[in-house]
């Protein structure tokens, strides 16, 4: 089931199109990562999905219901890109207030449980006016999950957090994923996206430039595979035959006695080489495949 | 209801509102206390109406200032500080607007009802029409404050404009009602026009409030948060 489905979403500010016709589907239980440079339109797009902004044109549905829809809002949790709170209220009062608006009454114990999840257990009764940026971010995540929503929209959930807190939040996202939540998140942290997400979309200049699993995107940009093999010395009587066979495989080969670097076009060719070496009684000690990192895929866009 | 509750209690918590409540209570107490002595001097009729009428006069003269100064930022504060983002992702803009309207309205309704009860101790009679008339004006003022807060996006501006408006509105109404110039047609927009006679024309003030409420909703609905 598609939990999020958008059709030609456009957002125009004045005469400038910030989001230029985005079509996207996110399936149930997926953690979908949305990447893009600053100003690419990520936050605008997530703000449209969550009802903060109105699209100029296009339509979308969440949980199978056409949006805007009052009932759908009760089933989603949102961490907006800008987290400002009511300074005079404490974290528990915030969670009770927001959960109440979402149509669910929560007890103090439930609030404390969620605050502990995000690492604010000890600051639950402190006025939010005294919170640091990172603490506000954590409270933002807590208010997004307090009413136990089915879908979560998290706009840069770990930006501005210290390393320890960021790891805590990443673990929480993994926990929420295991609980079956569908999560749509944006991030600048590629390592985080690679760690958490099933699929990613890369946005550039208001358009969805790339879409797929991380493996698919890497494969797309991996036009050539540079394979480095450490192996035993080729048997003297068969050395010529093996080298000739390798030359038939690829034109780009660098060879030393116990090391071969070969440029291949397909992954299947690695398996062929392994089988051939095995046949010629050449021991393979190590194979390294140099493939594009997510950073390279991101920068390619 | 959560939004209503928050708005209602938040108003009671500020120093400004406590001062307003004290001013209202004190003035209604003294108005009621001295009405009996003023009525024979001014040769007024229907003494009992003057107790409650006094409160209506206070509301007519100072109501716009009271309501504007406390609630001028009821919508735009959350928009400018972006706490509105949390609300719009959880419920509809119609619910947010109604919740805020109700919270502010109940606050002023409670304040004026308490003042009314004080005057009842002296008048010993309840004038339902006059009470409803006061409520209609109260509703008008709360809604016009909401409208101002939706049109002007900066709380600093609404504070300034609200205070000016609050002070000028009562005078402006009286000038227009007395005027015969071309702009005298504006009197039909003024609540005071419908409250001059002892009849039920004041119900039109509720209608005016409803029209302004719809305008506020239309503007708020189209506002990006």
Contacts between the chains, C-beta under 8 A, distances in Angstrom:
chain1	res1	chain2	res2	distance
A	50	B	89	4.8
A	51	B	88	5.3
A	51	B	89	5.6
A	52	B	85	5.3
A	52	B	88	5.8
A	52	B	89	6.5
A	52	B	224	7.2
A	52	B	225	5.0
A	53	B	224	4.9
A	53	B	225	7.4
A	54	B	222	7.5
A	54	B	224	6.6
A	68	B	92	7.1
A	70	B	91	6.9
A	70	B	92	5.2
A	70	B	95	7.6
A	73	B	89	6.6
A	73	B	90	5.7
A	73	B	91	6.1
A	73	B	92	7.4
A	74	B	90	7.6
A	76	B	89	7.2
A	78	B	85	7.9
A	78	B	86	7.8
A	78	B	89	4.0
A	78	B	90	8.0
A	80	B	82	7.4
A	80	B	85	4.3
A	80	B	86	7.2
A	80	B	89	7.0
A	82	B	82	4.9
A	82	B	85	6.7
A	84	B	81	5.0
A	84	B	82	5.0
A	84	B	83	5.5
A	85	B	83	6.5
A	86	B	83	6.3
A	88	B	13	7.8
A	97	B	2	5.8
A	97	B	6	6.3
A	98	B	86	6.1
A	98	B	90	6.4
A	100	B	1	7.6
A	100	B	2	3.7
A	101	B	2	4.9
A	101	B	3	6.6
A	101	B	87	6.5
A	101	B	90	4.5
A	101	B	91	5.3
A	102	B	90	4.7
A	102	B	91	7.5
A	143	B	86	6.6
A	153	B	89	8.0
